[in-house]
Amino acid sequence: QVHLVESGGGLVQAGGSLRLSCAASGSPFRLNVMGWYRQAPGKQRELVATITTSGGTTILHSVKGRFTISRDNAENAVTLQMNSLKPEDTAVYYCYGKVTTVGDYWGQGTQVTVSS
């Protein structure tokens, strides 16, 4: 059973920074894709950023230039550095992992709150 364990998140003022980290355990395979989704109250979950084992990234347009995703393939870990945070970034952030032909995995979620 694959588990994604998140750390980071919290409360920060607008313009501040936070760092989210996530590590996978229990997987005999390297996760082909890792990343982060978020869900704000009353809204659908949306992709924030993903990264493949080769370093290819997909980034939500509204966070480009402010958020940076990186990963450690050997550790099956992913990090999201969030700078210049805005109140509209407030959401529960979920770590995501995918093993091709096996399945998708999710973390339990971590709250990010940006005050104005």
Legacy VTK file of the C-alpha trace (Angstrom):
# vtk DataFile Version 3.0
C-alpha trace
ASCII
DATASET POLYDATA
POINTS 116 float
0.000 0.000 0.000
1.417 3.363 -1.054
1.193 6.213 1.433
1.885 9.851 0.664
2.850 11.843 3.728
2.709 15.633 3.511
4.341 18.278 5.635
4.342 22.047 5.583
1.387 24.329 5.089
-0.079 26.677 7.642
-1.049 30.323 7.933
0.882 33.091 6.211
0.278 36.710 5.274
-0.159 37.729 1.659
3.220 38.036 -0.028
4.757 35.394 2.196
6.151 31.971 1.406
5.477 28.389 2.362
7.054 25.083 1.445
5.119 21.851 1.061
6.859 18.496 1.098
5.578 15.027 0.381
7.239 11.636 0.578
5.908 8.314 -0.633
6.343 5.107 1.300
5.357 1.543 0.583
5.836 1.705 -3.174
8.111 -0.830 -4.834
8.060 1.401 -7.912
9.212 4.904 -8.629
6.203 7.181 -8.964
6.118 8.276 -12.585
4.356 11.517 -11.754
4.207 13.422 -8.480
2.666 16.735 -7.705
0.091 18.827 -5.941
-3.591 19.562 -6.316
-5.657 21.972 -4.256
-9.269 22.428 -3.319
-10.768 25.633 -2.002
-14.149 25.689 -0.208
-16.992 25.340 -2.686
-14.649 24.707 -5.606
-13.451 21.665 -7.509
-10.047 20.193 -6.910
-7.538 21.614 -9.380
-4.048 20.724 -10.500
-1.408 23.064 -9.123
1.792 21.466 -10.377
3.094 18.068 -11.393
6.518 16.747 -12.292
7.650 13.559 -14.001
10.706 11.476 -13.257
12.465 13.167 -16.184
11.667 16.623 -14.834
8.813 17.576 -17.106
6.404 19.916 -15.352
2.834 21.112 -15.637
2.011 24.303 -13.745
-1.298 26.036 -13.119
-1.242 29.316 -15.017
-2.212 31.428 -12.011
0.800 30.232 -9.996
3.456 30.357 -12.704
6.397 32.437 -11.605
5.407 32.116 -7.951
5.387 28.360 -7.293
8.215 25.946 -8.044
7.959 22.171 -8.009
10.887 19.811 -7.596
11.369 16.150 -6.787
13.851 13.630 -5.497
13.417 10.507 -7.601
15.510 8.336 -5.341
13.327 9.215 -2.369
10.003 9.342 -4.235
9.556 12.813 -2.764
8.214 16.086 -4.117
8.396 19.672 -2.888
6.333 22.732 -3.732
7.923 26.088 -2.957
5.229 28.741 -2.847
6.275 32.397 -2.948
4.326 35.637 -3.215
1.267 33.908 -1.834
-2.129 35.460 -2.395
-5.406 35.034 -0.484
-6.796 33.152 -3.483
-4.146 30.476 -2.917
-5.971 29.491 0.261
-7.012 25.846 -0.041
-6.337 22.335 1.107
-3.331 21.095 -0.824
-3.114 17.400 -1.683
-0.008 15.487 -2.648
-0.501 13.288 -5.700
1.422 10.359 -7.066
0.950 8.076 -10.032
2.466 4.763 -10.985
1.614 4.137 -14.629
-0.611 1.062 -15.147
-0.888 0.643 -11.386
-2.816 3.584 -9.981
-3.105 7.051 -8.511
-2.397 7.932 -4.900
-3.319 10.866 -2.688
-2.093 12.369 0.543
-4.429 13.361 3.344
-4.234 17.065 2.536
-2.660 20.030 4.276
-4.280 23.415 4.838
-2.727 26.547 3.393
-4.292 29.811 4.516
-3.166 33.182 3.179
-4.451 36.209 5.029
-4.846 39.578 3.346
LINES 1 117
116 0 1 2 3 4 5 6 7 8 9 10 11 12 13 14 15 16 17 18 19 20 21 22 23 24 25 26 27 28 29 30 31 32 33 34 35 36 37 38 39 40 41 42 43 44 45 46 47 48 49 50 51 52 53 54 55 56 57 58 59 60 61 62 63 64 65 66 67 68 69 70 71 72 73 74 75 76 77 78 79 80 81 82 83 84 85 86 87 88 89 90 91 92 93 94 95 96 97 98 99 100 101 102 103 104 105 106 107 108 109 110 111 112 113 114 115
